[in-house]
Amino acid sequence: MLIIKTINNNVALAQADDGTDLVVFGKGVGFPATPYELEDTSSIQTVFHNVDNEVLTAVSPIKPEVMAAAVEIANRAAKTLDCDLNRNLFLTLADHLQFAIERTEDDILIENPLASTVQTIYAREYGVGEQSIGIVRERCGVELPHTEACSVAMHIVTAEAGGEFDNNLHDFQKAMSSIDEITYIVEECLGIQIDRASYNYNRFAIHVRYLIKRLTNGESASSRNKGLFARAANDFPEVSACTNLICDYLKERYGRTCGSEERLYLMMYINRFLVGR
C-alpha cells in the first residue's frame, strides 16, 4: 500500500492498488516521510474510502485517541441504525469531540436546549449519543457532560444518507428549535406543562416535524375536511386560537401557510394535551 500524505502520526492518505484514495488509521502510519510503501499492513486498524480531502485537512490536528473514539461511534451508529451514513461522519465527529473535550477540560459547560426534543424524535440516534459518552471515557480518559449525547445525535441524524436534512446541521437545528418553540406556544396558550416523555408529546412532536418538512418542500396535505375543520374550530375555540398562533409562527419562519387540513390535524394533536387536564 502506497502512503502518499501524512495527516498525523497515526492517520495518512493512501492509494490502493487500483489507484483509489484511502484514509488509513494505524499506529505510526503517518510518521515516515511520504510517499512510502507500507509493506506491513498489520498495523492498520481502519480503512476508509472516498473521504473528502478538505474535511480531512480540517481535522488533521485531531489527537489519535479522539479519532479512534469518533471511528467507533460512527461504526456504532451505522450498526444501530442499519443505514448508509455520510462517509465523512467520523471526521466531523472527531472535530466536534476534540472541541468538546477541550471545553470539558477547561470546565466550560454548554447546555443544549434541544436535547429533550432530539431525544423524543430521534431516540435511536440519541441512544448512540449516550453510548458515545462511555466511548470517549474509555478511549480518551475524559468524562464528557451528558449534554454531548444530543450533540453527537445531531451529527448522526444529519449524516444519514437520503435523510431529510442531507448533511445540513443548520436546517436540523432550525427544525428542532421550531418544534421546541411550538411546544412552548401550546403550553402558554393552554396554561399547561407538557410532559416531554409522554406518548402524546412524542406523537405531537413527530407530526410537527413532518409538517415542517412538508412546508420546507412546498408540499401540503389535501383539504378534504374543510367542513370538519370549521366545526372543530367552532367547538374548540381555545385549541383553534392556539393552532392559529402556531401557523402564524410557521408562516413567519418558513414563509408558507398551513392549509385547513394541516390546521385540523394540529388541533387534534393539541386537543389530546387537554384530555384529563
C-alpha positions as CSV (number, residue, x, y, z in Angstrom):
1,M,0.0,0.0,0.0
2,L,1.4,3.4,-1.0
3,I,1.2,6.1,1.7
4,I,1.1,9.4,-0.1
5,K,0.3,12.0,2.5
6,T,0.6,12.3,6.3
7,I,-2.4,13.6,8.2
8,N,-0.9,13.0,11.6
9,N,1.3,10.3,13.1
10,N,-1.5,7.7,13.1
11,V,-3.6,8.8,10.1
12,A,-2.5,9.0,6.5
13,L,-3.8,9.3,3.0
14,A,-3.0,6.2,0.9
15,Q,-3.5,4.8,-2.5
16,A,-4.9,1.3,-3.2
17,D,-3.5,-0.9,-5.9
18,D,-6.4,0.2,-8.2
19,G,-5.5,3.9,-7.7
20,T,-8.4,4.8,-5.5
21,D,-7.7,7.1,-2.5
22,L,-7.9,5.7,1.0
23,V,-7.6,7.1,4.5
24,V,-5.8,4.6,6.8
25,F,-5.7,4.6,10.6
26,G,-2.9,2.8,12.4
27,K,-0.2,3.3,14.9
28,G,2.7,5.2,13.3
29,V,1.5,5.0,9.7
30,G,1.9,8.8,9.2
31,F,5.3,9.0,10.9
32,P,7.7,8.2,8.0
33,A,8.4,10.7,5.2
34,T,5.9,10.4,2.4
35,P,5.5,8.9,-0.1
36,Y,6.5,5.4,1.0
37,E,5.3,1.9,0.5
38,L,3.7,0.3,3.6
39,E,4.9,-3.3,3.5
40,D,3.4,-4.5,6.8
41,T,-0.3,-3.7,6.8
42,S,-0.9,-5.4,10.1
43,S,-0.6,-2.1,11.8
44,I,-3.6,-0.7,10.0
45,Q,-6.7,-0.6,12.2
46,T,-9.3,1.0,10.0
47,V,-9.5,2.0,6.3
48,F,-12.0,4.5,4.8
49,H,-12.7,5.0,1.1
50,N,-13.6,8.3,-0.8
51,V,-13.1,10.7,2.1
52,D,-13.2,14.4,1.2
53,N,-9.7,15.9,1.2
54,E,-11.0,19.3,2.5
55,V,-12.6,17.7,5.5
56,L,-9.6,15.6,6.2
57,T,-7.2,18.6,6.1
58,A,-9.5,20.4,8.6
59,V,-9.2,17.7,11.2
60,S,-5.5,17.0,10.8
61,P,-4.7,18.2,14.3
62,I,-7.1,15.8,15.9
63,K,-5.5,13.5,18.5
64,P,-5.4,9.8,17.6
65,E,-7.4,8.7,20.6
66,V,-10.1,11.2,19.7
67,M,-10.1,9.9,16.1
68,A,-10.3,6.4,17.4
69,A,-13.3,7.3,19.5
70,A,-15.0,9.0,16.6
71,V,-14.5,6.0,14.4
72,E,-16.0,3.7,17.0
73,I,-19.0,6.0,17.4
74,A,-19.6,6.2,13.7
75,N,-19.4,2.4,13.4
76,R,-21.8,2.0,16.3
77,A,-24.2,4.4,14.6
78,A,-24.1,2.5,11.3
79,K,-24.8,-0.8,13.1
80,T,-27.5,0.6,15.3
81,L,-29.4,2.4,12.5
82,D,-28.7,-0.1,9.8
83,C,-28.4,2.6,7.2
84,D,-25.8,4.3,5.0
85,L,-24.1,7.3,6.7
86,N,-22.1,10.1,5.1
87,R,-18.6,8.9,4.6
88,N,-17.2,12.0,6.5
89,L,-19.2,11.3,9.7
90,F,-16.2,10.0,11.7
91,L,-14.3,13.2,10.7
92,T,-17.0,15.6,11.7
93,L,-17.5,13.7,14.9
94,A,-13.8,13.8,15.6
95,D,-13.7,17.6,15.1
96,H,-16.7,18.0,17.4
97,L,-15.3,15.7,20.1
98,Q,-11.9,17.4,20.1
99,F,-13.6,20.7,21.0
100,A,-16.0,19.1,23.4
101,I,-13.0,17.5,25.3
102,E,-11.2,20.8,25.4
103,R,-14.2,22.6,26.8
104,T,-14.7,19.9,29.4
105,E,-11.1,20.2,30.5
106,D,-11.5,24.0,30.8
107,D,-14.7,23.4,32.9
108,I,-16.8,25.1,30.2
109,L,-20.3,23.6,30.1
110,I,-22.6,24.4,27.2
111,E,-26.2,23.4,27.6
112,N,-28.1,22.1,24.6
113,P,-31.7,23.4,24.8
114,L,-32.8,20.9,22.0
115,A,-31.9,17.8,24.0
116,S,-35.4,16.8,25.0
117,T,-36.8,17.4,21.5
118,V,-34.0,15.4,19.8
119,Q,-34.3,12.6,22.3
120,T,-38.1,12.4,21.7
121,I,-37.9,12.3,17.9
122,Y,-34.6,10.6,17.3
123,A,-34.4,8.1,20.1
124,R,-32.0,5.6,18.4
125,E,-29.6,8.3,17.4
126,Y,-29.8,9.8,20.9
127,G,-29.1,6.4,22.3
128,V,-25.8,6.2,20.3
129,G,-25.1,9.7,21.6
130,E,-25.4,8.4,25.1
131,Q,-23.1,5.5,24.3
132,S,-20.6,7.9,22.9
133,I,-20.0,9.4,26.4
134,G,-18.7,6.0,27.6
135,I,-16.6,5.5,24.4
136,V,-14.9,8.8,24.9
137,R,-14.3,8.0,28.6
138,E,-12.7,4.7,27.6
139,R,-10.7,6.0,24.7
140,C,-9.7,9.4,25.9
141,G,-10.0,9.3,29.7
142,V,-12.4,12.3,29.7
143,E,-15.9,12.3,31.1
144,L,-18.0,14.5,28.8
145,P,-21.1,16.1,30.1
146,H,-24.3,14.3,29.3
147,T,-25.4,17.2,27.1
148,E,-22.9,15.9,24.5
149,A,-25.2,13.0,23.8
150,C,-27.6,15.4,22.0
151,S,-24.8,17.0,20.0
152,V,-23.5,13.6,18.8
153,A,-27.0,12.5,17.9
154,M,-27.5,15.7,15.8
155,H,-24.3,14.9,13.8
156,I,-25.6,11.4,13.2
157,V,-29.0,12.4,12.1
158,T,-27.6,14.9,9.5
159,A,-25.2,12.2,8.2
160,E,-28.0,9.7,7.4
161,A,-27.8,9.1,3.6
162,G,-31.1,10.1,2.0
163,G,-32.3,11.6,5.2
164,E,-34.5,14.7,5.3
165,F,-31.6,17.0,6.4
166,D,-28.9,15.8,3.9
167,N,-25.9,16.7,5.9
168,N,-27.3,20.1,6.8
169,L,-26.8,20.7,10.5
170,H,-28.3,24.2,10.3
171,D,-31.6,23.0,8.9
172,F,-31.8,20.3,11.5
173,Q,-31.2,22.7,14.3
174,K,-33.8,25.1,12.9
175,A,-36.4,22.3,12.7
176,M,-35.7,21.1,16.3
177,S,-35.8,24.7,17.7
178,S,-39.1,25.2,15.8
179,I,-40.6,22.2,17.5
180,D,-39.4,23.5,20.8
181,E,-40.9,26.9,20.2
182,I,-44.2,25.4,19.1
183,T,-44.3,23.3,22.2
184,Y,-43.9,26.5,24.3
185,I,-46.7,28.2,22.4
186,V,-49.0,25.3,23.2
187,E,-48.0,25.4,26.9
188,E,-48.6,29.2,27.0
189,C,-51.9,29.1,25.2
190,L,-53.4,26.3,27.2
191,G,-51.8,27.0,30.5
192,I,-50.3,23.5,30.8
193,Q,-47.0,21.8,31.3
194,I,-46.3,19.2,28.7
195,D,-44.6,16.0,29.7
196,R,-41.8,15.6,27.1
197,A,-41.6,11.9,27.9
198,S,-45.3,11.2,27.3
199,Y,-46.7,9.4,24.3
200,N,-48.9,12.3,23.4
201,Y,-45.9,14.6,23.1
202,N,-44.0,12.1,21.1
203,R,-46.8,11.9,18.5
204,F,-47.2,15.7,18.5
205,A,-43.5,16.4,18.0
206,I,-43.2,13.8,15.2
207,H,-46.3,15.3,13.5
208,V,-44.8,18.8,13.7
209,R,-41.5,17.5,12.4
210,Y,-43.2,16.2,9.2
211,L,-45.4,19.3,8.9
212,I,-42.2,21.4,8.8
213,K,-40.7,19.0,6.2
214,R,-43.8,19.5,4.0
215,L,-43.7,23.3,4.4
216,T,-40.0,23.3,3.6
217,N,-40.6,21.2,0.5
218,G,-43.6,23.3,-0.6
219,E,-46.0,20.4,0.0
220,S,-49.4,20.5,1.7
221,A,-52.0,18.0,2.8
222,S,-55.1,17.8,0.7
223,S,-58.0,19.8,2.1
224,R,-60.9,17.3,2.1
225,N,-62.1,18.2,5.5
226,K,-62.8,21.9,5.4
227,G,-66.3,21.4,6.8
228,L,-64.9,19.3,9.7
229,F,-62.2,21.9,10.3
230,A,-64.8,24.7,10.6
231,R,-66.9,22.7,13.0
232,A,-63.8,21.8,15.1
233,A,-62.7,25.4,15.2
234,N,-66.1,26.5,16.4
235,D,-66.4,23.7,19.0
236,F,-62.8,24.2,20.4
237,P,-62.1,27.9,20.3
238,E,-59.1,27.6,22.7
239,V,-57.4,25.0,20.7
240,S,-58.2,26.8,17.4
241,A,-56.6,30.0,18.7
242,C,-53.5,28.1,19.7
243,T,-53.4,26.5,16.3
244,N,-53.6,29.9,14.6
245,L,-50.6,31.1,16.7
246,I,-48.6,28.1,15.6
247,C,-49.4,28.6,12.0
248,D,-48.5,32.3,12.2
249,Y,-45.2,31.2,13.7
250,L,-44.6,28.7,10.9
251,K,-45.5,31.2,8.2
252,E,-43.0,33.7,9.7
253,R,-40.2,31.2,9.9
254,Y,-40.7,29.1,6.8
255,G,-42.7,31.5,4.6
256,R,-45.5,29.1,3.9
257,T,-49.2,29.0,5.0
258,C,-50.8,26.0,6.7
259,G,-54.0,24.9,5.0
260,S,-57.2,23.9,6.7
261,E,-56.2,20.2,6.6
262,E,-52.9,20.9,8.4
263,R,-54.7,23.1,10.9
264,L,-57.3,20.4,11.6
265,Y,-54.6,17.8,12.4
266,L,-52.7,20.2,14.6
267,M,-55.9,20.8,16.5
268,M,-56.4,17.1,17.0
269,Y,-52.9,16.6,18.4
270,I,-53.2,19.7,20.6
271,N,-56.6,18.7,22.0
272,R,-55.0,15.5,23.3
273,F,-53.0,17.5,25.8
274,L,-56.3,18.8,27.3
275,V,-57.8,15.3,27.8
276,G,-57.7,14.6,31.5
277,R,-56.3,18.0,32.4
